[in-house]
Amino acid sequence: MKVQDKHIWLTGASMGIGEALARALDAQGARLILSARSADKLAVLRASLKHPQRHKIVPLDLSRAETLPDVVAQADLSDGLDMLINNGGISQRGPAAQTPLSVQRQVMEVNYFGTISLTQALLPALRQNQGMLVNIASVAGKVGGQGMSGYAASKHALIGYMDCLRAEETHHGVKVLNVCPGFVQTNISVNALTESGQPYGEVAKSIAEGISAADCAQQIILAIHKDKFEVVIGKGLSALAPYIKRWFPNFFFRLSARKNIR
Ligand SMILES: NC(=O)c1ccc[n+]([C@@H]2O[C@H](COP(=O)([O-])OP(=O)(O)OC[C@H]3O[C@@H](n4cnc5c(N)ncnc54)[C@H](OP(=O)(O)O)[C@@H]3O)[C@@H](O)[C@H]2O)c1
């Protein structure tokens, strides 16, 4: 699907991959609804785009899934909606044995329940325009590794849900693309929840050595143009991991027990 003049709702637009997507989509002539919790950051972002007047801001909190149908009901969708990009999310870092249920639930609320709640509320609009649903999952939605049980579980759940939704919605004309990035240079590890419930607070080495958010955004838009169902984006082991697990599962399981790649 081409993005020019398309109406696109983008979550997690206030920083990182979402901000890079907003800049790239704006440059290609899309009309955006920018969402995240930080309304102030969204306002600064919109003002810095090439065509600020084309874009709207709708603040929302994905951790409050039950509020999202109302957010959608109050949004101005009079011009229709062609695409929802589910990008907003948080990560988690810490051993499964020490991570309390409260932290596991928090990650699940944002990455899974908030995301599917917003998706469900926007499906009628997407059906109307034979639109596209783009989900920024993760390589961690395809493979597991050390210190990311909550994050990997939430992204596996998201991919599972969206694969089912694709099977159901194809005959309504709605396309579903799952994007699985490896390491991307953003604040994802800084904001990741640790077992104490506090943010990790640091840029992890793996993230610092990842691809840039701008590069990731360009590859996501390429996958959108090509109407892909699923795409893995990244470099090094993080991008190869899904294929290694698929073709050499025993080797992959031994490797992930030996080596902490985060
Ligand atoms: N960076 C990577 O290596 C990587 C790899 C694979 C997948 N991903 C995925 O890419 C997506 C974007 O992450 P990023 O790397 O750009 O991280 P980031 O820099 O931390 O950005 C996360 C975005 O999500 C929003 N967000 C977080 N909690 C939210 C909530 N409760 N409600 C609404 N919005 C919320 C944040 O905005 P506010 O704080 O303003 O709400 C922010 O805009 C995530 O889904 C992440 O899992 C990232």
The ligand as a MOL file (V3000), in Angstrom:
LIG
                    3D

  0  0  0     0  0            999 V3000
M  V30 BEGIN CTAB
M  V30 COUNTS 48 52 0 0 0
M  V30 BEGIN ATOM
M  V30 1 N 14.3210 -0.5980 19.8710 0
M  V30 2 C 14.3610 -1.8970 19.6380 0
M  V30 3 O 15.4500 -2.5230 19.6630 0
M  V30 4 C 13.0920 -2.6420 19.2980 0
M  V30 5 C 13.2280 -3.9240 18.7730 0
M  V30 6 C 12.0760 -4.6310 18.4550 0
M  V30 7 C 10.8360 -4.0720 18.6360 0
M  V30 8 N 10.7300 -2.8150 19.1590 0 CHG=1
M  V30 9 C 9.3780 -2.2870 19.3610 0
M  V30 10 O 9.2670 -1.0410 18.7220 0
M  V30 11 C 8.2470 -0.2720 19.3530 0
M  V30 12 C 8.7650 1.1350 19.6160 0
M  V30 13 O 9.8140 1.0510 20.5830 0
M  V30 14 P 11.0960 2.0070 20.5790 0
M  V30 15 O 12.2710 1.1520 20.3920 0
M  V30 16 O 10.8860 3.1590 19.6880 0 CHG=-1
M  V30 17 O 11.0890 2.4360 22.1310 0
M  V30 18 P 10.9490 3.8610 22.8550 0
M  V30 19 O 11.9420 4.8080 22.2980 0
M  V30 20 O 10.9920 3.5570 24.3190 0
M  V30 21 O 9.4890 4.3570 22.4380 0
M  V30 22 C 8.3420 3.7220 22.9230 0
M  V30 23 C 7.1050 4.4720 22.4910 0
M  V30 24 O 5.9500 3.8210 23.0530 0
M  V30 25 C 5.1690 4.7740 23.7870 0
M  V30 26 N 4.5510 4.1590 24.9530 0
M  V30 27 C 5.1460 3.4740 25.9610 0
M  V30 28 N 4.2540 3.1340 26.9000 0
M  V30 29 C 3.0530 3.6100 26.4720 0
M  V30 30 C 1.7490 3.6010 27.0070 0
M  V30 31 N 1.4670 3.0410 28.2040 0
M  V30 32 N 0.7520 4.1790 26.2990 0
M  V30 33 C 1.0060 4.7790 25.1070 0
M  V30 34 N 2.2160 4.8290 24.5470 0
M  V30 35 C 3.2330 4.2550 25.2280 0
M  V30 36 C 6.1720 5.8480 24.2060 0
M  V30 37 O 5.5340 7.1080 24.3820 0
M  V30 38 P 5.1360 7.7690 25.7940 0
M  V30 39 O 6.1930 7.3840 26.7850 0
M  V30 40 O 5.0710 9.2230 25.4660 0
M  V30 41 O 3.7840 7.2040 26.1130 0
M  V30 42 C 7.0850 5.9160 22.9900 0
M  V30 43 O 6.5450 6.7540 22.0180 0
M  V30 44 C 7.8690 -1.0360 20.6370 0
M  V30 45 O 6.6650 -1.7430 20.4390 0
M  V30 46 C 9.0360 -1.9930 20.8150 0
M  V30 47 O 8.6600 -3.1550 21.5120 0
M  V30 48 C 11.8320 -2.0880 19.4880 0
M  V30 END ATOM
M  V30 BEGIN BOND
M  V30 1 1 1 2
M  V30 2 2 2 3
M  V30 3 1 2 4
M  V30 4 1 4 5
M  V30 5 2 4 48
M  V30 6 2 5 6
M  V30 7 1 6 7
M  V30 8 2 7 8
M  V30 9 1 8 9
M  V30 10 1 8 48
M  V30 11 1 9 10
M  V30 12 1 9 46
M  V30 13 1 10 11
M  V30 14 1 11 12
M  V30 15 1 11 44
M  V30 16 1 12 13
M  V30 17 1 13 14
M  V30 18 2 14 15
M  V30 19 1 14 16
M  V30 20 1 14 17
M  V30 21 1 17 18
M  V30 22 2 18 19
M  V30 23 1 18 20
M  V30 24 1 18 21
M  V30 25 1 21 22
M  V30 26 1 22 23
M  V30 27 1 23 24
M  V30 28 1 23 42
M  V30 29 1 24 25
M  V30 30 1 25 26
M  V30 31 1 25 36
M  V30 32 1 26 27
M  V30 33 1 26 35
M  V30 34 2 27 28
M  V30 35 1 28 29
M  V30 36 1 29 30
M  V30 37 2 29 35
M  V30 38 1 30 31
M  V30 39 2 30 32
M  V30 40 1 32 33
M  V30 41 2 33 34
M  V30 42 1 34 35
M  V30 43 1 36 37
M  V30 44 1 36 42
M  V30 45 1 37 38
M  V30 46 2 38 39
M  V30 47 1 38 40
M  V30 48 1 38 41
M  V30 49 1 42 43
M  V30 50 1 44 45
M  V30 51 1 44 46
M  V30 52 1 46 47
M  V30 END BOND
M  V30 END CTAB
M  END
